Amino acid sequence: MTYAQEKLEKDRVRAQRAPKFTFMAQGYDRFDRRQHTPQDGTIVVKTQPYGCPRNGTAKHCFIADAVTGQFIGLVYEGSLKRLIKI
């Protein structure tokens, strides 16, 4: 297994264990749609890339896909609604 494959697997497993959020565009995410902004209703997890400001700085956070763990981008923290486990 190569380093890249190993990293992808670790990211996928980490994303499956992390708390899940539903993305619904609010604030800047609503009128400043960028290529990295997911569609409304997408299930995501918060992630912390190495060397980046902590999540919550300036009311923004980094997100990744909840299934694959692939990095999506930086979004407004108010756009995330926590999913509740039943």
ChimeraX attribute file (.defattr): number of C-alpha atoms within 10 A of each C-alpha:
attribute: neighborCount
match mode: 1-to-1
recipient: residues
	/A:1	6
	/A:2	6
	/A:3	8
	/A:4	9
	/A:5	10
	/A:6	11
	/A:7	12
	/A:8	14
	/A:9	14
	/A:10	13
	/A:11	20
	/A:12	18
	/A:13	15
	/A:14	16
	/A:15	23
	/A:16	16
	/A:17	10
	/A:18	14
	/A:19	14
	/A:20	20
	/A:21	20
	/A:22	17
	/A:23	24
	/A:24	18
	/A:25	22
	/A:26	15
	/A:27	12
	/A:28	12
	/A:29	18
	/A:30	14
	/A:31	9
	/A:32	10
	/A:33	12
	/A:34	11
	/A:35	8
	/A:36	11
	/A:37	17
	/A:38	21
	/A:39	11
	/A:40	13
	/A:41	13
	/A:42	13
	/A:43	21
	/A:44	30
	/A:45	26
	/A:46	24
	/A:47	23
	/A:48	14
	/A:49	13
	/A:50	7
	/A:51	6
	/A:52	8
	/A:53	13
	/A:54	14
	/A:55	17
	/A:56	11
	/A:57	9
	/A:58	10
	/A:59	10
	/A:60	16
	/A:61	21
	/A:62	22
	/A:63	28
	/A:64	22
	/A:65	22
	/A:66	25
	/A:67	15
	/A:68	17
	/A:69	23
	/A:70	17
	/A:71	19
	/A:72	18
	/A:73	18
	/A:74	17
	/A:75	23
	/A:76	20
	/A:77	22
	/A:78	16
	/A:79	19
	/A:80	23
	/A:81	15
	/A:82	13
	/A:83	12
	/A:84	8
	/A:85	6
	/A:86	3
